[in-house]
Amino acid sequence: MKRMAILGAGSMLLAAALAAIPATAAGAQGAEELAKKLLVSAPFTGKGDNLPTDALSLNACLTAATELKGVNEFDSCADQNVGPVPESGKSPGYLQLTDTGDYDKGAAIYNHALPNKGGIEVTFAQYQYGGTGADGISFFLVDGDTDLTEPGALGGSLGYAQNENFDGVDGGYLGLGLDAWGNFSADTEGRGSGCPEDYRAPSYLSVDRNRAPDNVALRGPGNGKEGYCLLATTATSEKIGEYAYGDIYGTDFPESLRAETLADAKRVVKLKVTDGAHPKVTVDIDFMDGAGWTRVLEATMPFEAPDTFKIGFASSTGRHTDVHLIRHLRVETFVE
């Protein structure tokens, strides 16, 4: 697979690359029939002893862990216990990105290059609950040549995209936003700078204070404060406004949810990036309602996927908050 520079020559390069995407981009023929090779399996249910080398915690913790280890370690959540978090030290546990404390943040990144052989598939369970609906969870892919040690801007950028004050994640290729508060789809706060018109947020999401709560969005390649263009979103003009507890949240009454009823907040996410000159990206969610997988988004990437990639999760709270948890991460690649 040919490696391409991501936004290395500025917005003119981005515009040209986007314009070159065919109206119907072919994915990898027969990818559905190909076998899959497991690259990463991280249940996050234990104390952290079996996590992959080069996995780094940036203020994230493991609820089943019993020891406070220090910087960049997946340690106990005993000191991050605001709100209805899972019981600290109890197995099976979760990766906790934030509790419901104000202006909290957490990220978990894997600074190890993984091979991309014909496309990738990522699955994980996410839980957002217990607060007032902010901000959300991101999962992101970056070029494997990047030294991935920090997420991008937090808040509405969910640790992937940029804002006025902070850069987006280095070497960003694809950011999936599971966006409870609703700013990740919006081109406000500096997001999407330098993007051509066809890859900017719709007008109703380009106005300060307009947001689309409880939505899923994809943002594309970026570096620094340029790019991270909106590729697809479930946000519509009807969803602008105040927070309405919904499908990503998993319950109509998150303020009454307690850790022992976490099954009510569980959503299983599947992100797939096919092979090909302009990979097709699909996002499916199992809303745990008995209906199985639901296709929520499709998009075509403006750049080829890199030969290798690195991955990360990020989340944050602000004046509004939530508990943000992850479980059962699997990353697979397709092989012939």
DODREN-299234 format. One record per residue (C-alpha): residue in three letters; residue number from 1; x, y, z. Coordinates in Angstrom, 2 decimals, always signed. Layout:
<recs>
{r Ala	k NUM	east X	north Y	up Z}
...
</recs>
This chain:
<recs>
{r Met	k 1	east +0.00	north +0.00	up +0.00}
{r Lys	k 2	east +1.46	north +3.33	up -1.05}
{r Arg	k 3	east +2.13	north +5.79	up +1.75}
{r Met	k 4	east +0.98	north +9.38	up +1.16}
{r Ala	k 5	east +1.90	north +12.56	up +2.98}
{r Ile	k 6	east -0.96	north +13.83	up +5.09}
{r Leu	k 7	east -1.49	north +17.58	up +4.58}
{r Gly	k 8	east +2.23	north +18.04	up +4.13}
{r Ala	k 9	east +1.78	north +20.78	up +1.54}
{r Gly	k 10	east -1.15	north +22.60	up +3.06}
{r Ser	k 11	east -4.77	north +23.06	up +2.15}
{r Met	k 12	east -4.18	north +23.20	up -1.62}
{r Leu	k 13	east -2.92	north +19.63	up -1.51}
{r Leu	k 14	east -5.92	north +18.64	up +0.56}
{r Ala	k 15	east -8.35	north +20.27	up -1.86}
{r Ala	k 16	east -6.72	north +18.53	up -4.82}
{r Ala	k 17	east -6.80	north +15.17	up -3.11}
{r Leu	k 18	east -10.44	north +15.55	up -2.16}
{r Ala	k 19	east -11.37	north +16.57	up -5.69}
{r Ala	k 20	east -9.71	north +13.44	up -7.05}
{r Ile	k 21	east -12.01	north +11.07	up -5.15}
{r Pro	k 22	east -14.27	north +9.26	up -7.61}
{r Ala	k 23	east -18.00	north +9.48	up -7.04}
{r Thr	k 24	east -18.07	north +5.77	up -6.28}
{r Ala	k 25	east -14.81	north +4.61	up -4.75}
{r Ala	k 26	east -14.11	north +0.90	up -4.88}
{r Gly	k 27	east -13.15	north -0.81	up -1.66}
{r Ala	k 28	east -11.14	north -3.97	up -1.41}
{r Gln	k 29	east -12.79	north -6.58	up -3.57}
{r Gly	k 30	east -13.73	north -9.57	up -1.53}
{r Ala	k 31	east -12.59	north -7.96	up +1.73}
{r Glu	k 32	east -15.66	north -9.35	up +3.46}
{r Glu	k 33	east -14.50	north -12.87	up +2.53}
{r Leu	k 34	east -10.89	north -12.45	up +3.61}
{r Ala	k 35	east -9.61	north -13.88	up +6.85}
{r Lys	k 36	east -8.71	north -11.46	up +9.62}
{r Lys	k 37	east -5.46	north -11.35	up +11.56}
{r Leu	k 38	east -5.63	north -10.11	up +15.15}
{r Leu	k 39	east -3.25	north -7.23	up +15.86}
{r Val	k 40	east -4.40	north -5.99	up +19.27}
{r Ser	k 41	east -6.64	north -7.48	up +21.92}
{r Ala	k 42	east -7.09	north -5.34	up +25.04}
{r Pro	k 43	east -10.12	north -6.27	up +27.15}
{r Phe	k 44	east -9.18	north -3.70	up +29.87}
{r Thr	k 45	east -10.93	north -5.94	up +32.38}
{r Gly	k 46	east -7.87	north -6.79	up +34.48}
{r Lys	k 47	east -5.18	north -5.00	up +36.47}
{r Gly	k 48	east -3.09	north -4.05	up +33.42}
{r Asp	k 49	east -0.37	north -6.67	up +33.57}
{r Asn	k 50	east -1.19	north -8.03	up +30.11}
{r Leu	k 51	east -1.56	north -4.79	up +28.17}
{r Pro	k 52	east +0.62	north -4.46	up +25.05}
{r Thr	k 53	east +4.08	north -2.90	up +25.34}
{r Asp	k 54	east +4.07	north +0.76	up +24.21}
{r Ala	k 55	east +0.53	north +1.29	up +25.49}
{r Leu	k 56	east +0.48	north +4.59	up +27.40}
{r Ser	k 57	east -2.06	north +6.04	up +29.79}
{r Leu	k 58	east -2.50	north +9.80	up +29.83}
{r Asn	k 59	east -4.59	north +10.14	up +32.99}
{r Ala	k 60	east -6.71	north +7.12	up +32.08}
{r Cys	k 61	east -6.95	north +4.28	up +34.59}
{r Leu	k 62	east -8.12	north +0.68	up +34.97}
{r Thr	k 63	east -10.99	north +0.22	up +37.37}
{r Ala	k 64	east -9.84	north -3.31	up +38.30}
{r Ala	k 65	east -6.28	north -2.19	up +39.14}
{r Thr	k 66	east -5.31	north -1.90	up +42.79}
{r Glu	k 67	east -1.99	north -0.03	up +42.58}
{r Leu	k 68	east -1.20	north +3.62	up +41.87}
{r Lys	k 69	east +1.86	north +3.29	up +39.63}
{r Gly	k 70	east +2.66	north +6.74	up +38.26}
{r Val	k 71	east +3.02	north +8.67	up +34.99}
{r Asn	k 72	east +1.96	north +6.93	up +31.74}
{r Glu	k 73	east +0.89	north +3.83	up +33.65}
{r Phe	k 74	east -2.48	north +2.11	up +33.55}
{r Asp	k 75	east -3.00	north +2.19	up +37.28}
{r Ser	k 76	east -5.81	north +2.25	up +39.83}
{r Cys	k 77	east -8.84	north +4.52	up +39.54}
{r Ala	k 78	east -8.97	north +4.93	up +43.32}
{r Asp	k 79	east -8.12	north +8.64	up +42.99}
{r Gln	k 80	east -10.54	north +9.16	up +40.06}
{r Asn	k 81	east -13.83	north +8.24	up +41.66}
{r Val	k 82	east -16.20	north +11.20	up +41.25}
{r Gly	k 83	east -19.70	north +10.08	up +40.31}
{r Pro	k 84	east -21.12	north +6.60	up +39.62}
{r Val	k 85	east -17.89	north +4.98	up +38.45}
{r Pro	k 86	east -17.30	north +1.21	up +38.62}
{r Glu	k 87	east -16.04	north -0.03	up +41.94}
{r Ser	k 88	east -12.28	north +0.43	up +42.18}
{r Gly	k 89	east -10.25	north -2.78	up +42.43}
{r Lys	k 90	east -13.12	north -5.02	up +41.35}
{r Ser	k 91	east -12.72	north -7.40	up +38.40}
{r Pro	k 92	east -13.76	north -7.58	up +35.65}
{r Gly	k 93	east -13.10	north -3.90	up +35.13}
{r Tyr	k 94	east -12.97	north -1.17	up +32.50}
{r Leu	k 95	east -10.64	north +1.40	up +30.99}
{r Gln	k 96	east -11.83	north +4.65	up +32.58}
{r Leu	k 97	east -11.06	north +7.77	up +30.57}
{r Thr	k 98	east -12.85	north +10.17	up +32.93}
{r Asp	k 99	east -15.07	north +10.22	up +35.98}
{r Thr	k 100	east -17.69	north +12.98	up +36.34}
{r Gly	k 101	east -15.26	north +15.53	up +37.73}
{r Asp	k 102	east -15.27	north +18.95	up +36.07}
{r Tyr	k 103	east -12.65	north +19.61	up +33.39}
{r Asp	k 104	east -11.27	north +16.09	up +33.55}
{r Lys	k 105	east -9.47	north +14.42	up +30.64}
{r Gly	k 106	east -8.00	north +11.06	up +29.81}
{r Ala	k 107	east -6.45	north +9.25	up +26.86}
{r Ala	k 108	east -5.04	north +5.83	up +26.13}
{r Ile	k 109	east -2.67	north +5.51	up +23.18}
{r Tyr	k 110	east -0.67	north +2.73	up +21.59}
{r Asn	k 111	east +2.65	north +4.10	up +20.34}
{r His	k 112	east +3.46	north +1.00	up +18.31}
{r Ala	k 113	east +3.12	north +0.81	up +14.53}
{r Leu	k 114	east +0.63	north -1.83	up +13.41}
{r Pro	k 115	east +0.65	north -3.23	up +9.86}
{r Asn	k 116	east -2.24	north -2.43	up +7.57}
{r Lys	k 117	east -2.63	north -5.40	up +5.24}
{r Gly	k 118	east -5.66	north -4.85	up +3.07}
{r Gly	k 119	east -7.73	north -2.80	up +5.50}
{r Ile	k 120	east -8.52	north -2.85	up +9.20}
{r Glu	k 121	east -11.44	north -3.52	up +11.52}
{r Val	k 122	east -11.71	north -2.16	up +15.05}
{r Thr	k 123	east -14.34	north -3.16	up +17.60}
{r Phe	k 124	east -14.85	north -2.01	up +21.19}
{r Ala	k 125	east -17.54	north -1.37	up +23.77}
{r Gln	k 126	east -18.10	north +2.19	up +25.01}
{r Tyr	k 127	east -20.07	north +3.54	up +27.95}
{r Gln	k 128	east -21.10	north +7.19	up +28.47}
{r Tyr	k 129	east -23.34	north +7.92	up +31.43}
{r Gly	k 130	east -23.78	north +9.38	up +34.87}
{r Gly	k 131	east -23.42	north +13.12	up +34.27}
{r Thr	k 132	east -24.89	north +15.89	up +32.15}
{r Gly	k 133	east -23.71	north +14.80	up +28.71}
{r Ala	k 134	east -20.15	north +15.89	up +27.93}
{r Asp	k 135	east -18.08	north +15.59	up +26.05}
{r Gly	k 136	east -17.82	north +12.23	up +24.29}
{r Ile	k 137	east -15.27	north +9.60	up +23.25}
{r Ser	k 138	east -12.95	north +9.51	up +20.25}
{r Phe	k 139	east -11.08	north +6.65	up +18.66}
{r Phe	k 140	east -8.40	north +7.67	up +16.20}
{r Leu	k 141	east -5.87	north +6.33	up +13.71}
{r Val	k 142	east -2.60	north +8.12	up +12.94}
{r Asp	k 143	east +0.20	north +7.41	up +10.48}
{r Gly	k 144	east +2.47	north +4.75	up +11.94}
{r Asp	k 145	east +5.54	north +6.94	up +11.40}
{r Thr	k 146	east +4.20	north +9.36	up +14.03}
{r Asp	k 147	east +5.60	north +9.34	up +17.55}
{r Leu	k 148	east +2.20	north +9.15	up +19.20}
{r Thr	k 149	east +2.60	north +10.47	up +22.74}
{r Glu	k 150	east -0.31	north +12.94	up +23.11}
{r Pro	k 151	east -3.89	north +13.30	up +21.86}
{r Gly	k 152	east -5.13	north +16.34	up +19.99}
{r Ala	k 153	east -7.25	north +19.15	up +21.36}
{r Leu	k 154	east -9.81	north +18.00	up +23.89}
{r Gly	k 155	east -13.25	north +19.43	up +24.67}
{r Gly	k 156	east -15.37	north +19.44	up +21.53}
{r Ser	k 157	east -12.44	north +18.21	up +19.43}
{r Leu	k 158	east -12.49	north +14.96	up +21.46}
{r Gly	k 159	east -8.72	north +14.52	up +21.43}
{r Tyr	k 160	east -8.49	north +14.17	up +17.65}
{r Ala	k 161	east -9.10	north +17.49	up +15.87}
{r Gln	k 162	east -7.66	north +20.95	up +16.51}
{r Asn	k 163	east -9.11	north +24.06	up +18.12}
{r Glu	k 164	east -8.01	north +27.70	up +18.30}
{r Asn	k 165	east -5.51	north +27.03	up +21.06}
{r Phe	k 166	east -4.28	north +23.47	up +20.54}
{r Asp	k 167	east -3.14	north +21.31	up +17.66}
{r Gly	k 168	east -4.92	north +18.20	up +16.53}
{r Val	k 169	east -3.28	north +14.84	up +17.04}
{r Asp	k 170	east +0.03	north +14.46	up +15.20}
{r Gly	k 171	east -0.19	north +12.59	up +11.90}
{r Gly	k 172	east -3.95	north +12.25	up +12.14}
{r Tyr	k 173	east -5.57	north +10.02	up +9.52}
{r Leu	k 174	east -9.07	north +9.26	up +10.80}
{r Gly	k 175	east -10.99	north +10.30	up +13.90}
{r Leu	k 176	east -14.24	north +8.69	up +15.01}
{r Gly	k 177	east -16.25	north +10.83	up +17.42}
{r Leu	k 178	east -18.93	north +9.30	up +19.63}
{r Asp	k 179	east -20.18	north +12.73	up +20.47}
{r Ala	k 180	east -22.54	north +13.15	up +23.39}
{r Trp	k 181	east -22.28	north +16.94	up +23.73}
{r Gly	k 182	east -22.32	north +17.66	up +19.99}
{r Asn	k 183	east -19.38	north +19.88	up +18.99}
{r Phe	k 184	east -17.22	north +17.34	up +17.13}
{r Ser	k 185	east -19.41	north +17.69	up +14.02}
{r Ala	k 186	east -19.28	north +21.50	up +14.18}
{r Asp	k 187	east -16.71	north +23.69	up +12.43}
{r Thr	k 188	east -16.50	north +26.03	up +15.39}
{r Glu	k 189	east -13.63	north +26.65	up +17.83}
{r Gly	k 190	east -11.15	north +26.36	up +14.92}
{r Arg	k 191	east -12.03	north +22.85	up +13.79}
{r Gly	k 192	east -11.64	north +22.06	up +10.09}
{r Ser	k 193	east -9.38	north +25.02	up +9.29}
{r Gly	k 194	east -8.18	north +24.96	up +5.67}
{r Cys	k 195	east -10.79	north +22.46	up +4.51}
{r Pro	k 196	east -12.51	north +22.83	up +1.12}
{r Glu	k 197	east -16.20	north +23.68	up +1.16}
{r Asp	k 198	east -17.39	north +20.15	up +0.39}
{r Tyr	k 199	east -15.62	north +18.90	up +3.50}
{r Arg	k 200	east -16.79	north +21.51	up +5.96}
{r Ala	k 201	east -19.63	north +21.22	up +8.41}
{r Pro	k 202	east -23.07	north +22.27	up +7.16}
{r Ser	k 203	east -24.07	north +25.86	up +7.85}
{r Tyr	k 204	east -26.19	north +24.96	up +10.87}
{r Leu	k 205	east -23.05	north +23.51	up +12.48}
{r Ser	k 206	east -20.80	north +26.45	up +11.66}
{r Val	k 207	east -22.39	north +28.92	up +14.06}
{r Asp	k 208	east -21.04	north +29.48	up +17.56}
{r Arg	k 209	east -23.05	north +27.67	up +20.23}
{r Asn	k 210	east -24.77	north +25.44	up +17.66}
{r Arg	k 211	east -24.11	north +21.82	up +18.45}
{r Ala	k 212	east -25.69	north +18.49	up +17.62}
{r Pro	k 213	east -25.84	north +16.28	up +20.72}
{r Asp	k 214	east -25.83	north +12.50	up +20.66}
{r Asn	k 215	east -24.27	north +11.99	up +17.23}
{r Val	k 216	east -21.48	north +10.08	up +15.50}
{r Ala	k 217	east -19.00	north +11.79	up +13.19}
{r Leu	k 218	east -15.84	north +11.08	up +11.19}
{r Arg	k 219	east -13.03	north +13.57	up +10.62}
{r Gly	k 220	east -10.18	north +13.02	up +8.20}
{r Pro	k 221	east -6.44	north +13.66	up +7.93}
{r Gly	k 222	east -4.81	north +16.62	up +9.62}
{r Asn	k 223	east -1.68	north +18.03	up +11.20}
{r Gly	k 224	east -1.29	north +20.90	up +13.64}
{r Lys	k 225	east -4.11	north +23.39	up +13.17}
{r Glu	k 226	east -4.91	north +22.44	up +9.56}
{r Gly	k 227	east -7.28	north +19.81	up +8.27}
{r Tyr	k 228	east -9.22	north +17.23	up +10.29}
{r Cys	k 229	east -12.07	north +17.91	up +7.86}
{r Leu	k 230	east -15.57	north +16.62	up +8.52}
{r Leu	k 231	east -16.17	north +13.54	up +6.36}
{r Ala	k 232	east -19.53	north +12.37	up +7.65}
{r Thr	k 233	east -21.91	north +12.98	up +10.54}
{r Thr	k 234	east -25.26	north +11.74	up +11.75}
{r Ala	k 235	east -26.07	north +15.31	up +12.86}
{r Thr	k 236	east -29.02	north +16.98	up +11.18}
{r Ser	k 237	east -30.53	north +20.42	up +11.57}
{r Glu	k 238	east -33.33	north +18.87	up +13.63}
{r Lys	k 239	east -30.77	north +17.73	up +16.22}
{r Ile	k 240	east -29.42	north +21.22	up +16.95}
{r Gly	k 241	east -30.10	north +22.45	up +20.44}
{r Glu	k 242	east -30.24	north +21.27	up +24.00}
{r Tyr	k 243	east -29.04	north +17.86	up +25.04}
{r Ala	k 244	east -31.51	north +15.03	up +24.51}
{r Tyr	k 245	east -30.47	north +11.76	up +26.06}
{r Gly	k 246	east -30.36	north +9.22	up +23.31}
{r Asp	k 247	east -28.83	north +6.23	up +21.63}
{r Ile	k 248	east -25.13	north +6.80	up +22.33}
{r Tyr	k 249	east -25.95	north +7.42	up +25.95}
{r Gly	k 250	east -27.88	north +4.20	up +26.28}
{r Thr	k 251	east -30.43	north +5.38	up +28.80}
{r Asp	k 252	east -33.04	north +8.10	up +29.12}
{r Phe	k 253	east -32.08	north +8.66	up +32.75}
{r Pro	k 254	east -28.28	north +8.78	up +33.04}
{r Glu	k 255	east -28.41	north +10.80	up +36.26}
{r Ser	k 256	east -29.97	north +7.79	up +37.99}
{r Leu	k 257	east -27.67	north +5.19	up +36.46}
{r Arg	k 258	east -25.34	north +3.41	up +38.84}
{r Ala	k 259	east -22.30	north +1.30	up +38.16}
{r Glu	k 260	east -24.17	north -1.92	up +38.81}
{r Thr	k 261	east -26.47	north -1.19	up +35.84}
{r Leu	k 262	east -23.74	north -0.40	up +33.33}
{r Ala	k 263	east -25.29	north -2.78	up +30.82}
{r Asp	k 264	east -27.86	north -0.05	up +30.13}
{r Ala	k 265	east -25.12	north +2.25	up +28.82}
{r Lys	k 266	east -23.19	north -0.29	up +26.74}
{r Arg	k 267	east -22.82	north +0.31	up +23.00}
{r Val	k 268	east -20.55	north -1.84	up +20.82}
{r Val	k 269	east -18.81	north +0.00	up +17.98}
{r Lys	k 270	east -17.28	north -1.42	up +14.79}
{r Leu	k 271	east -15.09	north +0.77	up +12.58}
{r Lys	k 272	east -13.90	north -0.66	up +9.27}
{r Val	k 273	east -11.46	north +0.86	up +6.76}
{r Thr	k 274	east -11.20	north -1.07	up +3.50}
{r Asp	k 275	east -8.19	north -1.40	up +1.23}
{r Gly	k 276	east -7.96	north +0.61	up -2.01}
{r Ala	k 277	east -6.83	north +3.93	up -3.42}
{r His	k 278	east -9.48	north +5.77	up -1.44}
{r Pro	k 279	east -10.57	north +3.47	up +1.39}
{r Lys	k 280	east -14.21	north +3.24	up +2.32}
{r Val	k 281	east -14.95	north +3.76	up +6.01}
{r Thr	k 282	east -18.00	north +2.30	up +7.69}
{r Val	k 283	east -19.24	north +2.66	up +11.26}
{r Asp	k 284	east -21.67	north +0.16	up +12.73}
{r Ile	k 285	east -23.09	north +0.23	up +16.25}
{r Asp	k 286	east -24.86	north -2.46	up +18.22}
{r Phe	k 287	east -27.25	north -0.49	up +20.42}
{r Met	k 288	east -27.88	north -3.61	up +22.52}
{r Asp	k 289	east -31.57	north -3.54	up +21.67}
{r Gly	k 290	east -31.65	north -6.98	up +20.07}
{r Ala	k 291	east -31.42	north -5.65	up +16.51}
{r Gly	k 292	east -27.70	north -6.35	up +16.07}
{r Trp	k 293	east -25.44	north -4.10	up +14.02}
{r Thr	k 294	east -26.82	north -0.84	up +12.63}
{r Arg	k 295	east -24.89	north +1.02	up +9.93}
{r Val	k 296	east -24.72	north +4.64	up +11.10}
{r Leu	k 297	east -22.06	north +6.20	up +8.83}
{r Glu	k 298	east -20.20	north +5.67	up +5.58}
{r Ala	k 299	east -17.47	north +7.82	up +4.06}
{r Thr	k 300	east -14.65	north +7.71	up +1.52}
{r Met	k 301	east -11.20	north +8.74	up +2.65}
{r Pro	k 302	east -9.48	north +11.64	up +0.82}
{r Phe	k 303	east -6.05	north +9.98	up +1.22}
{r Glu	k 304	east -4.80	north +6.44	up +1.04}
{r Ala	k 305	east -4.39	north +4.70	up +4.34}
{r Pro	k 306	east -0.80	north +4.55	up +5.60}
{r Asp	k 307	east +1.13	north +1.29	up +5.47}
{r Thr	k 308	east +1.20	north +1.26	up +9.26}
{r Phe	k 309	east -0.86	north +3.03	up +11.86}
{r Lys	k 310	east -1.09	north +3.77	up +15.56}
{r Ile	k 311	east -4.27	north +4.11	up +17.60}
{r Gly	k 312	east -5.72	north +5.95	up +20.56}
{r Phe	k 313	east -8.80	north +6.78	up +22.63}
{r Ala	k 314	east -9.51	north +10.14	up +24.25}
{r Ser	k 315	east -12.25	north +11.82	up +26.25}
{r Ser	k 316	east -12.81	north +14.86	up +28.44}
{r Thr	k 317	east -15.34	north +16.71	up +30.53}
{r Gly	k 318	east -15.90	north +20.42	up +31.10}
{r Arg	k 319	east -18.58	north +22.28	up +33.01}
{r His	k 320	east -20.77	north +19.39	up +31.88}
{r Thr	k 321	east -19.55	north +15.88	up +32.57}
{r Asp	k 322	east -19.93	north +12.12	up +32.18}
{r Val	k 323	east -18.23	north +8.88	up +33.07}
{r His	k 324	east -16.43	north +7.53	up +29.96}
{r Leu	k 325	east -15.45	north +3.86	up +29.83}
{r Ile	k 326	east -14.02	north +1.44	up +27.24}
{r Arg	k 327	east -13.89	north -2.35	up +27.14}
{r His	k 328	east -12.92	north -5.20	up +24.80}
{r Leu	k 329	east -10.82	north -3.46	up +22.16}
{r Arg	k 330	east -9.94	north -5.63	up +19.16}
{r Val	k 331	east -7.94	north -4.47	up +16.14}
{r Glu	k 332	east -7.72	north -6.77	up +13.14}
{r Thr	k 333	east -6.35	north -6.55	up +9.62}
{r Phe	k 334	east -7.50	north -8.47	up +6.55}
{r Val	k 335	east -5.14	north -11.01	up +5.02}
{r Glu	k 336	east -5.27	north -13.03	up +1.81}
</recs>
